[in-house]
Amino acid sequence: MGMHFGFLAVEAPQQVLEQALAGINARLTNFGPQTTLADLEESGKHEDPTAVQSHGHFTLLYDSHMLLTHDVDLVVELSRLSGKRACATIGETVSGTYFFAYANAGKLIRAYWHCHAAQSHAWETGTPLKVEQKHAFDDDLDGGTFVEALIEIGIGDLKPVFDNARWKPCTPDFDFEAKRTIPREFSDRIKEFSTQHALAEPPPIEWVMREPPELKPSLGERIKKLFGL
């Protein structure tokens, strides 16, 4: 079925997430009462739903447009502000884009970035996780490897998150042109690497037709299926 969303977790209250987002000139504006991800999609209020919730000691961000969850430097900043763990993942299986970043107390532990439609091989730093010894991130077609990685770093059982958990729907506002206070150390490294290893002739993208609305499963059911829950 494939993936097309980003997911971020920080071991801290939502205020820490908001403080870090302000460093990249982004903010989240709540636009409605708490709801499930499935109900958020079915409401039709936003084509690309964004939502936050608390899960144990973590604040979680679901980012279907993947604009807030692709920044290694943001993950490092979140872990610096919290003094604890922060992690972000992206899976977009049409273009073959895979992203994983994990930091603890301001130190980047592991990061991985690959886009099969644009570059010849992956950029990565840090020691691979145990789960990567069994399944590479860019072999992940259903979210299972990402979930195992999140469990490995201690985020815990994610089944309640995508079952009937209540999320706060948000509208993301960002200005990527404005000067940011969070450095672009790792973002610049990835950009330079991607430029140096860009494919001269990107492979054609295979498009998959979506099911008609009346046959399309809810977002909650799709995510549970993607994560093998």
CYANA upper distance limits for C-alpha pairs under 8 A (distance plus 0.5 A):
  1 MET  CA    141 LEU  CA      8.06
  1 MET  CA    142 ASP  CA      7.50
  1 MET  CA    226 LEU  CA      7.91
  2 GLY  CA     92 GLU  CA      7.77
  2 GLY  CA     93 THR  CA      5.95
  2 GLY  CA     94 VAL  CA      8.06
  2 GLY  CA    141 LEU  CA      5.87
  2 GLY  CA    142 ASP  CA      6.17
  2 GLY  CA    226 LEU  CA      7.68
  3 MET  CA     91 GLY  CA      5.86
  3 MET  CA     92 GLU  CA      5.60
  3 MET  CA     93 THR  CA      6.05
  3 MET  CA    141 LEU  CA      7.35
  3 MET  CA    142 ASP  CA      6.96
  3 MET  CA    143 GLY  CA      7.53
  3 MET  CA    226 LEU  CA      7.62
  4 HIS  CA     64 SER  CA      7.10
  4 HIS  CA     65 HIS  CA      8.40
  4 HIS  CA     90 ILE  CA      8.14
  4 HIS  CA     91 GLY  CA      6.18
  4 HIS  CA     92 GLU  CA      4.88
  4 HIS  CA     93 THR  CA      7.25
  5 PHE  CA     62 TYR  CA      8.06
  5 PHE  CA     63 ASP  CA      6.37
  5 PHE  CA     64 SER  CA      4.59
  5 PHE  CA     65 HIS  CA      6.75
  5 PHE  CA     66 MET  CA      6.23
  5 PHE  CA     90 ILE  CA      6.48
  5 PHE  CA     91 GLY  CA      6.49
  5 PHE  CA     92 GLU  CA      7.14
  6 GLY  CA     62 TYR  CA      6.73
  6 GLY  CA     63 ASP  CA      5.29
  6 GLY  CA     64 SER  CA      6.23
  6 GLY  CA     65 HIS  CA      7.74
  6 GLY  CA     66 MET  CA      5.37
  6 GLY  CA     68 LEU  CA      8.43
  6 GLY  CA     69 THR  CA      6.07
  6 GLY  CA     70 HIS  CA      8.10
  6 GLY  CA     88 ALA  CA      7.81
  6 GLY  CA     89 THR  CA      6.13
  6 GLY  CA     90 ILE  CA      4.81
  6 GLY  CA     91 GLY  CA      7.10
  7 PHE  CA     60 LEU  CA      7.84
  7 PHE  CA     61 LEU  CA      6.25
  7 PHE  CA     62 TYR  CA      5.42
  7 PHE  CA     63 ASP  CA      6.37
  7 PHE  CA     69 THR  CA      6.86
  7 PHE  CA     88 ALA  CA      6.13
  7 PHE  CA     89 THR  CA      5.82
  7 PHE  CA     90 ILE  CA      7.00
  8 LEU  CA     60 LEU  CA      6.18
  8 LEU  CA     61 LEU  CA      5.51
  8 LEU  CA     62 TYR  CA      7.21
  8 LEU  CA     63 ASP  CA      8.38
  8 LEU  CA     69 THR  CA      6.61
  8 LEU  CA     86 ALA  CA      8.09
  8 LEU  CA     87 CYS  CA      6.25
  8 LEU  CA     88 ALA  CA      4.71
  8 LEU  CA     89 THR  CA      6.97
  9 ALA  CA     58 PHE  CA      6.69
  9 ALA  CA     59 THR  CA      6.15
  9 ALA  CA     60 LEU  CA      5.03
  9 ALA  CA     61 LEU  CA      6.88
  9 ALA  CA     86 ALA  CA      6.09
  9 ALA  CA     87 CYS  CA      5.83
  9 ALA  CA     88 ALA  CA      6.87
 10 VAL  CA     17 LEU  CA      7.77
 10 VAL  CA     58 PHE  CA      5.82
 10 VAL  CA     59 THR  CA      5.92
 10 VAL  CA     60 LEU  CA      7.23
 10 VAL  CA     78 LEU  CA      7.14
 10 VAL  CA     79 SER  CA      7.56
 10 VAL  CA     82 SER  CA      8.22
 10 VAL  CA     84 LYS  CA      8.31
 10 VAL  CA     85 ARG  CA      6.43
 10 VAL  CA     86 ALA  CA      4.70
 10 VAL  CA     87 CYS  CA      6.99
 11 GLU  CA     57 HIS  CA      6.03
 11 GLU  CA     58 PHE  CA      4.69
 11 GLU  CA     59 THR  CA      6.88
 11 GLU  CA     79 SER  CA      8.34
 11 GLU  CA     82 SER  CA      7.22
 11 GLU  CA     84 LYS  CA      6.47
 11 GLU  CA     85 ARG  CA      5.88
 11 GLU  CA     86 ALA  CA      6.72
 12 ALA  CA     16 VAL  CA      6.74
 12 ALA  CA     17 LEU  CA      8.20
 12 ALA  CA     57 HIS  CA      6.74
 12 ALA  CA     58 PHE  CA      6.03
 12 ALA  CA     59 THR  CA      6.63
 12 ALA  CA     82 SER  CA      6.27
 12 ALA  CA     84 LYS  CA      8.28
 13 PRO  CA     17 LEU  CA      7.74
 13 PRO  CA     54 SER  CA      8.24
 13 PRO  CA     57 HIS  CA      8.09
 13 PRO  CA     58 PHE  CA      7.46
 13 PRO  CA     59 THR  CA      6.43
 14 GLN  CA     18 GLU  CA      6.78
 14 GLN  CA     54 SER  CA      8.34
 14 GLN  CA     59 THR  CA      6.25
 15 GLN  CA     19 GLN  CA      6.60
 16 VAL  CA     20 ALA  CA      6.75
 16 VAL  CA     78 LEU  CA      7.50
 16 VAL  CA     81 LEU  CA      7.24
 16 VAL  CA     82 SER  CA      7.31
 17 LEU  CA     21 LEU  CA      6.65
 17 LEU  CA     59 THR  CA      8.11
 17 LEU  CA     78 LEU  CA      7.19
 18 GLU  CA     22 ALA  CA      6.70
 18 GLU  CA     27 ARG  CA      6.92
 18 GLU  CA     28 LEU  CA      7.87
 19 GLN  CA     23 GLY  CA      7.32
 20 ALA  CA     24 ILE  CA      7.75
 20 ALA  CA     74 LEU  CA      7.26
 20 ALA  CA     77 GLU  CA      6.97
 20 ALA  CA     78 LEU  CA      6.42
 20 ALA  CA     81 LEU  CA      8.26
 21 LEU  CA     25 ASN  CA      6.89
 21 LEU  CA     26 ALA  CA      5.52
 21 LEU  CA     27 ARG  CA      6.40
 21 LEU  CA     74 LEU  CA      8.04
 22 ALA  CA     26 ALA  CA      5.68
 22 ALA  CA     27 ARG  CA      6.63
 23 GLY  CA    180 ARG  CA      6.00
 23 GLY  CA    181 THR  CA      5.41
 23 GLY  CA    182 ILE  CA      5.78
 24 ILE  CA     74 LEU  CA      8.27
 24 ILE  CA    174 PHE  CA      8.25
 24 ILE  CA    175 ASP  CA      8.29
 24 ILE  CA    176 PHE  CA      7.63
 24 ILE  CA    179 LYS  CA      8.32
 24 ILE  CA    180 ARG  CA      5.36
 24 ILE  CA    181 THR  CA      7.15
 24 ILE  CA    182 ILE  CA      6.84
 25 ASN  CA    174 PHE  CA      6.05
 25 ASN  CA    175 ASP  CA      6.00
 25 ASN  CA    176 PHE  CA      7.27
 25 ASN  CA    178 ALA  CA      7.33
 25 ASN  CA    179 LYS  CA      8.27
 25 ASN  CA    180 ARG  CA      6.75
 26 ALA  CA    172 PRO  CA      7.57
 26 ALA  CA    173 ASP  CA      5.97
 26 ALA  CA    174 PHE  CA      4.48
 26 ALA  CA    175 ASP  CA      6.94
 27 ARG  CA    172 PRO  CA      6.39
 27 ARG  CA    173 ASP  CA      5.86
 27 ARG  CA    174 PHE  CA      6.92
 28 LEU  CA    170 CYS  CA      6.22
 28 LEU  CA    171 THR  CA      6.15
 28 LEU  CA    172 PRO  CA      5.18
 28 LEU  CA    173 ASP  CA      6.78
 29 THR  CA    170 CYS  CA      5.69
 29 THR  CA    171 THR  CA      5.59
 29 THR  CA    172 PRO  CA      6.94
 29 THR  CA    173 ASP  CA      8.13
 30 ASN  CA    168 LYS  CA      7.28
 30 ASN  CA    169 PRO  CA      6.36
 30 ASN  CA    170 CYS  CA      4.81
 30 ASN  CA    171 THR  CA      6.81
 31 PHE  CA    169 PRO  CA      6.72
 31 PHE  CA    170 CYS  CA      6.16
 31 PHE  CA    171 THR  CA      7.20
 32 GLY  CA    168 LYS  CA      7.77
 32 GLY  CA    169 PRO  CA      6.69
 32 GLY  CA    170 CYS  CA      8.23
 33 PRO  CA    168 LYS  CA      7.05
 33 PRO  CA    169 PRO  CA      7.81
 34 GLN  CA    166 ARG  CA      6.02
 34 GLN  CA    167 TRP  CA      5.67
 34 GLN  CA    168 LYS  CA      5.07
 34 GLN  CA    169 PRO  CA      7.13
 35 THR  CA     39 ASP  CA      6.75
 35 THR  CA     40 LEU  CA      6.91
 35 THR  CA    165 ALA  CA      8.22
 35 THR  CA    166 ARG  CA      5.32
 35 THR  CA    167 TRP  CA      5.78
 35 THR  CA    168 LYS  CA      7.05
 35 THR  CA    169 PRO  CA      7.84
 36 THR  CA     40 LEU  CA      6.65
 36 THR  CA    164 ASN  CA      6.46
 36 THR  CA    165 ALA  CA      6.33
 36 THR  CA    166 ARG  CA      5.42
 36 THR  CA    167 TRP  CA      6.22
 36 THR  CA    220 GLY  CA      8.09
 37 LEU  CA     41 GLU  CA      6.81
 37 LEU  CA     51 ALA  CA      8.36
 37 LEU  CA    162 PHE  CA      7.94
 37 LEU  CA    166 ARG  CA      8.25
 37 LEU  CA    167 TRP  CA      7.33
 37 LEU  CA    219 LEU  CA      6.82
 37 LEU  CA    220 GLY  CA      6.26
 38 ALA  CA     42 GLU  CA      6.77
 38 ALA  CA    218 SER  CA      5.85
 38 ALA  CA    219 LEU  CA      5.12
 38 ALA  CA    220 GLY  CA      5.11
 38 ALA  CA    221 GLU  CA      8.04
 39 ASP  CA     43 SER  CA      6.48
 40 LEU  CA     44 GLY  CA      7.77
 40 LEU  CA     45 LYS  CA      8.00
 40 LEU  CA     49 PRO  CA      7.40
 40 LEU  CA    169 PRO  CA      7.71
 41 GLU  CA     45 LYS  CA      8.03
 41 GLU  CA     46 HIS  CA      7.73
 41 GLU  CA     47 GLU  CA      7.91
 41 GLU  CA     49 PRO  CA      7.08
 41 GLU  CA    218 SER  CA      8.18
 41 GLU  CA    219 LEU  CA      7.02
 42 GLU  CA    218 SER  CA      8.03
 48 ASP  CA     63 ASP  CA      8.40
 48 ASP  CA     64 SER  CA      5.93
 48 ASP  CA     65 HIS  CA      6.26
 49 PRO  CA     62 TYR  CA      8.38
 49 PRO  CA     63 ASP  CA      7.42
 49 PRO  CA     64 SER  CA      6.39
 49 PRO  CA     65 HIS  CA      8.22
 49 PRO  CA    169 PRO  CA      7.80
 49 PRO  CA    170 CYS  CA      8.17
 50 THR  CA     61 LEU  CA      7.86
 50 THR  CA     62 TYR  CA      6.03
 50 THR  CA     63 ASP  CA      5.44
 50 THR  CA     64 SER  CA      6.74
 50 THR  CA     65 HIS  CA      8.40
 50 THR  CA    169 PRO  CA      6.45
 50 THR  CA    170 CYS  CA      5.94
 50 THR  CA    171 THR  CA      7.09
 50 THR  CA    172 PRO  CA      7.73
 51 ALA  CA     61 LEU  CA      6.36
 51 ALA  CA     62 TYR  CA      5.76
 51 ALA  CA     63 ASP  CA      7.50
 51 ALA  CA    167 TRP  CA      6.33
 51 ALA  CA    168 LYS  CA      5.76
 51 ALA  CA    169 PRO  CA      4.77
 51 ALA  CA    170 CYS  CA      5.74
 52 VAL  CA     59 THR  CA      7.56
 52 VAL  CA     60 LEU  CA      5.94
 52 VAL  CA     61 LEU  CA      5.06
 52 VAL  CA     62 TYR  CA      6.77
 52 VAL  CA    167 TRP  CA      6.03
 52 VAL  CA    168 LYS  CA      5.70
 52 VAL  CA    169 PRO  CA      7.15
 52 VAL  CA    170 CYS  CA      7.86
 53 GLN  CA     59 THR  CA      6.36
 53 GLN  CA     60 LEU  CA      5.88
 53 GLN  CA     61 LEU  CA      7.40
 53 GLN  CA    166 ARG  CA      7.63
 53 GLN  CA    167 TRP  CA      5.48
 53 GLN  CA    168 LYS  CA      6.61
 54 SER  CA     58 PHE  CA      6.29
 54 SER  CA     59 THR  CA      5.08
 54 SER  CA     60 LEU  CA      6.59
 55 HIS  CA     59 THR  CA      6.65
 55 HIS  CA     60 LEU  CA      7.42
 55 HIS  CA    161 VAL  CA      7.92
 58 PHE  CA    155 ILE  CA      7.97
 63 ASP  CA     67 LEU  CA      7.85
 63 ASP  CA     68 LEU  CA      7.34
 63 ASP  CA     69 THR  CA      7.33
 66 MET  CA     70 HIS  CA      6.99
 66 MET  CA     90 ILE  CA      7.43
 69 THR  CA     88 ALA  CA      6.36
 69 THR  CA     89 THR  CA      7.26
 69 THR  CA     90 ILE  CA      7.45
 70 HIS  CA     88 ALA  CA      7.75
 70 HIS  CA     89 THR  CA      7.87
 70 HIS  CA     90 ILE  CA      7.35
 70 HIS  CA     99 PHE  CA      7.37
 71 ASP  CA     75 VAL  CA      7.15
 71 ASP  CA    187 SER  CA      7.12
 72 VAL  CA     76 VAL  CA      6.92
 72 VAL  CA    101 ALA  CA      6.45
 72 VAL  CA    111 ALA  CA      7.94
 72 VAL  CA    186 PHE  CA      6.62
 72 VAL  CA    187 SER  CA      6.91
 73 ASP  CA     77 GLU  CA      6.63
 73 ASP  CA    182 ILE  CA      7.51
 73 ASP  CA    183 PRO  CA      7.23
 73 ASP  CA    184 ARG  CA      6.65
 73 ASP  CA    185 GLU  CA      7.29
 73 ASP  CA    186 PHE  CA      6.48
 73 ASP  CA    187 SER  CA      7.12
 74 LEU  CA     78 LEU  CA      6.59
 74 LEU  CA    182 ILE  CA      7.64
 75 VAL  CA     79 SER  CA      6.83
 75 VAL  CA     86 ALA  CA      6.29
 75 VAL  CA     87 CYS  CA      6.61
 75 VAL  CA     88 ALA  CA      7.32
 75 VAL  CA    101 ALA  CA      7.35
 75 VAL  CA    102 TYR  CA      7.43
 75 VAL  CA    103 ALA  CA      6.94
 76 VAL  CA     80 ARG  CA      6.68
 76 VAL  CA     86 ALA  CA      7.79
 76 VAL  CA    102 TYR  CA      8.25
 76 VAL  CA    103 ALA  CA      5.97
 76 VAL  CA    104 ASN  CA      7.99
 76 VAL  CA    105 ALA  CA      8.45
 76 VAL  CA    106 GLY  CA      5.75
 76 VAL  CA    107 LYS  CA      6.86
 76 VAL  CA    108 LEU  CA      6.52
 77 GLU  CA     81 LEU  CA      6.62
 77 GLU  CA    106 GLY  CA      6.81
 77 GLU  CA    182 ILE  CA      7.69
 78 LEU  CA     82 SER  CA      6.63
 78 LEU  CA     86 ALA  CA      6.63
 78 LEU  CA    106 GLY  CA      8.06
 79 SER  CA     83 GLY  CA      5.95
 79 SER  CA     84 LYS  CA      5.75
 79 SER  CA     85 ARG  CA      5.82
 79 SER  CA     86 ALA  CA      5.65
 79 SER  CA    103 ALA  CA      6.43
 79 SER  CA    104 ASN  CA      5.81
 79 SER  CA    105 ALA  CA      5.37
 79 SER  CA    106 GLY  CA      5.42
 79 SER  CA    107 LYS  CA      8.02
 80 ARG  CA     84 LYS  CA      7.67
 80 ARG  CA    104 ASN  CA      7.90
 80 ARG  CA    105 ALA  CA      5.39
 80 ARG  CA    106 GLY  CA      4.27
 80 ARG  CA    107 LYS  CA      8.05
 81 LEU  CA    105 ALA  CA      8.26
 81 LEU  CA    106 GLY  CA      8.06
 82 SER  CA    105 ALA  CA      7.49
 83 GLY  CA    104 ASN  CA      7.48
 83 GLY  CA    105 ALA  CA      4.62
 83 GLY  CA    106 GLY  CA      7.23
 84 LYS  CA    104 ASN  CA      5.66
 84 LYS  CA    105 ALA  CA      5.20
 84 LYS  CA    106 GLY  CA      8.33
 85 ARG  CA    102 TYR  CA      7.94
 85 ARG  CA    103 ALA  CA      6.40
 85 ARG  CA    104 ASN  CA      4.91
 85 ARG  CA    105 ALA  CA      6.98
 86 ALA  CA    102 TYR  CA      6.39
 86 ALA  CA    103 ALA  CA      5.97
 86 ALA  CA    104 ASN  CA      6.88
 87 CYS  CA    100 PHE  CA      7.93
 87 CYS  CA    101 ALA  CA      5.99
 87 CYS  CA    102 TYR  CA      4.87
 87 CYS  CA    103 ALA  CA      6.92
 87 CYS  CA    150 LEU  CA      8.33
 88 ALA  CA     99 PHE  CA      8.17
 88 ALA  CA    100 PHE  CA      6.25
 88 ALA  CA    101 ALA  CA      5.84
 88 ALA  CA    102 TYR  CA      7.22
 89 THR  CA     98 TYR  CA      8.06
 89 THR  CA     99 PHE  CA      5.77
 89 THR  CA    100 PHE  CA      5.01
 89 THR  CA    101 ALA  CA      7.12
 89 THR  CA    146 PHE  CA      7.61
 90 ILE  CA     97 THR  CA      7.90
 90 ILE  CA     98 TYR  CA      6.05
 90 ILE  CA     99 PHE  CA      5.34
 90 ILE  CA    100 PHE  CA      7.16
 91 GLY  CA     96 GLY  CA      8.31
 91 GLY  CA     97 THR  CA      6.51
 91 GLY  CA     98 TYR  CA      5.48
 91 GLY  CA     99 PHE  CA      7.23
 91 GLY  CA    143 GLY  CA      7.91
 92 GLU  CA     96 GLY  CA      6.39
 92 GLU  CA     97 THR  CA      5.53
 92 GLU  CA     98 TYR  CA      7.05
 93 THR  CA     97 THR  CA      6.74
 93 THR  CA     98 TYR  CA      8.46
 93 THR  CA    141 LEU  CA      7.08
 94 VAL  CA    205 ILE  CA      7.18
 94 VAL  CA    206 GLU  CA      7.39
 94 VAL  CA    207 TRP  CA      7.55
 95 SER  CA    115 CYS  CA      7.16
 95 SER  CA    116 HIS  CA      6.90
 95 SER  CA    117 ALA  CA      5.77
 95 SER  CA    205 ILE  CA      6.94
 96 GLY  CA    114 HIS  CA      8.04
 96 GLY  CA    115 CYS  CA      5.87
 96 GLY  CA    116 HIS  CA      5.40
 96 GLY  CA    117 ALA  CA      6.79
 96 GLY  CA    138 ASP  CA      7.71
 97 THR  CA    113 TRP  CA      8.10
 97 THR  CA    114 HIS  CA      6.10
 97 THR  CA    115 CYS  CA      4.64
 97 THR  CA    116 HIS  CA      6.87
 97 THR  CA    117 ALA  CA      8.25
 97 THR  CA    138 ASP  CA      8.07
 98 TYR  CA    112 TYR  CA      8.03
 98 TYR  CA    113 TRP  CA      6.28
 98 TYR  CA    114 HIS  CA      5.83
 98 TYR  CA    115 CYS  CA      6.95
 98 TYR  CA    137 PHE  CA      7.14
 98 TYR  CA    138 ASP  CA      6.37
 99 PHE  CA    111 ALA  CA      8.05
 99 PHE  CA    112 TYR  CA      6.02
 99 PHE  CA    113 TRP  CA      5.13
 99 PHE  CA    114 HIS  CA      7.15
 99 PHE  CA    137 PHE  CA      8.48
100 PHE  CA    110 ARG  CA      8.14
100 PHE  CA    111 ALA  CA      5.88
100 PHE  CA    112 TYR  CA      5.59
100 PHE  CA    113 TRP  CA      7.21
101 ALA  CA    108 LEU  CA      8.16
101 ALA  CA    109 ILE  CA      8.34
101 ALA  CA    110 ARG  CA      6.25
101 ALA  CA    111 ALA  CA      4.72
101 ALA  CA    112 TYR  CA      6.96
102 TYR  CA    108 LEU  CA      6.68
102 TYR  CA    109 ILE  CA      6.15
102 TYR  CA    110 ARG  CA      5.77
102 TYR  CA    111 ALA  CA      6.81
103 ALA  CA    107 LYS  CA      5.82
103 ALA  CA    108 LEU  CA      4.68
103 ALA  CA    109 ILE  CA      5.56
103 ALA  CA    110 ARG  CA      7.46
104 ASN  CA    108 LEU  CA      7.06
104 ASN  CA    109 ILE  CA      7.37
108 LEU  CA    126 GLY  CA      8.19
109 ILE  CA    126 GLY  CA      6.13
109 ILE  CA    127 THR  CA      7.84
110 ARG  CA    124 GLU  CA      8.13
110 ARG  CA    125 THR  CA      6.33
110 ARG  CA    126 GLY  CA      4.99
110 ARG  CA    127 THR  CA      6.69
110 ARG  CA    128 PRO  CA      7.21
110 ARG  CA    129 LEU  CA      8.31
111 ALA  CA    124 GLU  CA      5.96
111 ALA  CA    125 THR  CA      5.90
111 ALA  CA    126 GLY  CA      7.06
112 TYR  CA    122 ALA  CA      7.49
112 TYR  CA    123 TRP  CA      6.39
112 TYR  CA    124 GLU  CA      4.84
112 TYR  CA    125 THR  CA      7.22
113 TRP  CA    122 ALA  CA      6.12
113 TRP  CA    123 TRP  CA      5.70
113 TRP  CA    124 GLU  CA      6.75
113 TRP  CA    190 ILE  CA      8.22
114 HIS  CA    119 GLN  CA      7.68
114 HIS  CA    121 HIS  CA      7.05
114 HIS  CA    122 ALA  CA      4.96
114 HIS  CA    123 TRP  CA      6.89
114 HIS  CA    138 ASP  CA      7.87
115 CYS  CA    119 GLN  CA      6.36
115 CYS  CA    121 HIS  CA      8.41
115 CYS  CA    122 ALA  CA      7.94
116 HIS  CA    120 SER  CA      7.34
116 HIS  CA    121 HIS  CA      7.88
117 ALA  CA    199 LEU  CA      8.31
117 ALA  CA    202 PRO  CA      5.90
117 ALA  CA    203 PRO  CA      6.40
117 ALA  CA    204 PRO  CA      8.24
117 ALA  CA    205 ILE  CA      7.95
118 ALA  CA    194 SER  CA      8.28
118 ALA  CA    198 ALA  CA      6.14
118 ALA  CA    199 LEU  CA      6.06
118 ALA  CA    202 PRO  CA      6.29
119 GLN  CA    194 SER  CA      6.50
119 GLN  CA    195 THR  CA      8.45
119 GLN  CA    197 HIS  CA      5.86
119 GLN  CA    198 ALA  CA      4.72
119 GLN  CA    199 LEU  CA      5.54
119 GLN  CA    202 PRO  CA      8.46
120 SER  CA    197 HIS  CA      6.14
120 SER  CA    198 ALA  CA      6.68
120 SER  CA    199 LEU  CA      6.29
121 HIS  CA    197 HIS  CA      7.71
123 TRP  CA    190 ILE  CA      7.24
123 TRP  CA    193 PHE  CA      7.45
123 TRP  CA    194 SER  CA      8.39
128 PRO  CA    132 GLU  CA      6.57
128 PRO  CA    133 GLN  CA      7.97
129 LEU  CA    133 GLN  CA      7.63
129 LEU  CA    149 ALA  CA      7.65
129 LEU  CA    152 GLU  CA      8.47
130 LYS  CA    134 LYS  CA      7.86
130 LYS  CA    152 GLU  CA      8.44
131 VAL  CA    135 HIS  CA      6.70
131 VAL  CA    136 ALA  CA      8.37
131 VAL  CA    145 THR  CA      7.42
131 VAL  CA    148 GLU  CA      7.04
131 VAL  CA    149 ALA  CA      6.69
131 VAL  CA    152 GLU  CA      8.27
132 GLU  CA    136 ALA  CA      5.39
132 GLU  CA    137 PHE  CA      7.24
132 GLU  CA    145 THR  CA      8.21
135 HIS  CA    139 ASP  CA      7.14
135 HIS  CA    140 ASP  CA      7.89
135 HIS  CA    145 THR  CA      7.03
136 ALA  CA    140 ASP  CA      7.41
136 ALA  CA    145 THR  CA      8.06
137 PHE  CA    145 THR  CA      6.87
137 PHE  CA    146 PHE  CA      7.64
140 ASP  CA    144 GLY  CA      7.19
140 ASP  CA    145 THR  CA      6.38
140 ASP  CA    146 PHE  CA      8.14
141 LEU  CA    226 LEU  CA      8.42
142 ASP  CA    225 LYS  CA      8.03
142 ASP  CA    226 LEU  CA      4.79
142 ASP  CA    227 PHE  CA      6.51
142 ASP  CA    228 GLY  CA      7.77
143 GLY  CA    147 VAL  CA      6.78
143 GLY  CA    226 LEU  CA      5.76
143 GLY  CA    227 PHE  CA      5.27
143 GLY  CA    228 GLY  CA      7.98
144 GLY  CA    148 GLU  CA      6.76
144 GLY  CA    226 LEU  CA      7.54
144 GLY  CA    227 PHE  CA      5.51
144 GLY  CA    228 GLY  CA      6.63
145 THR  CA    149 ALA  CA      6.67
146 PHE  CA    150 LEU  CA      6.73
147 VAL  CA    151 ILE  CA      6.70
147 VAL  CA    158 LEU  CA      8.20
147 VAL  CA    227 PHE  CA      7.06
148 GLU  CA    152 GLU  CA      6.52
149 ALA  CA    153 ILE  CA      6.91
150 LEU  CA    154 GLY  CA      7.03
150 LEU  CA    155 ILE  CA      6.18
150 LEU  CA    156 GLY  CA      7.91
151 ILE  CA    155 ILE  CA      5.82
151 ILE  CA    156 GLY  CA      5.68
151 ILE  CA    157 ASP  CA      7.39
158 LEU  CA    162 PHE  CA      7.46
159 LYS  CA    163 ASP  CA      6.59
159 LYS  CA    224 LYS  CA      8.09
159 LYS  CA    229 LEU  CA      6.74
160 PRO  CA    164 ASN  CA      7.07
160 PRO  CA    165 ALA  CA      6.48
161 VAL  CA    165 ALA  CA      5.71
162 PHE  CA    220 GLY  CA      6.39
162 PHE  CA    223 ILE  CA      7.22
162 PHE  CA    224 LYS  CA      6.68
163 ASP  CA    220 GLY  CA      6.97
163 ASP  CA    221 GLU  CA      8.36
163 ASP  CA    224 LYS  CA      7.65
164 ASN  CA    220 GLY  CA      8.49
184 ARG  CA    188 ASP  CA      6.16
185 GLU  CA    189 ARG  CA      6.99
186 PHE  CA    190 ILE  CA      6.71
187 SER  CA    191 LYS  CA      6.67
188 ASP  CA    192 GLU  CA      6.59
189 ARG  CA    193 PHE  CA      6.59
190 ILE  CA    194 SER  CA      6.45
191 LYS  CA    195 THR  CA      6.70
192 GLU  CA    196 GLN  CA      6.72
193 PHE  CA    197 HIS  CA      6.58
194 SER  CA    198 ALA  CA      6.11
210 ARG  CA    216 LYS  CA      8.39
211 GLU  CA    215 LEU  CA      6.56
211 GLU  CA    216 LYS  CA      5.94
212 PRO  CA    216 LYS  CA      6.56
217 PRO  CA    221 GLU  CA      6.70
217 PRO  CA    222 ARG  CA      6.83
218 SER  CA    222 ARG  CA      6.70
219 LEU  CA    223 ILE  CA      6.58
220 GLY  CA    224 LYS  CA      6.69
221 GLU  CA    225 LYS  CA      6.65
222 ARG  CA    226 LEU  CA      6.58
223 ILE  CA    227 PHE  CA      6.55
224 LYS  CA    228 GLY  CA      6.49
224 LYS  CA    229 LEU  CA      5.38
225 LYS  CA    229 LEU  CA      6.51
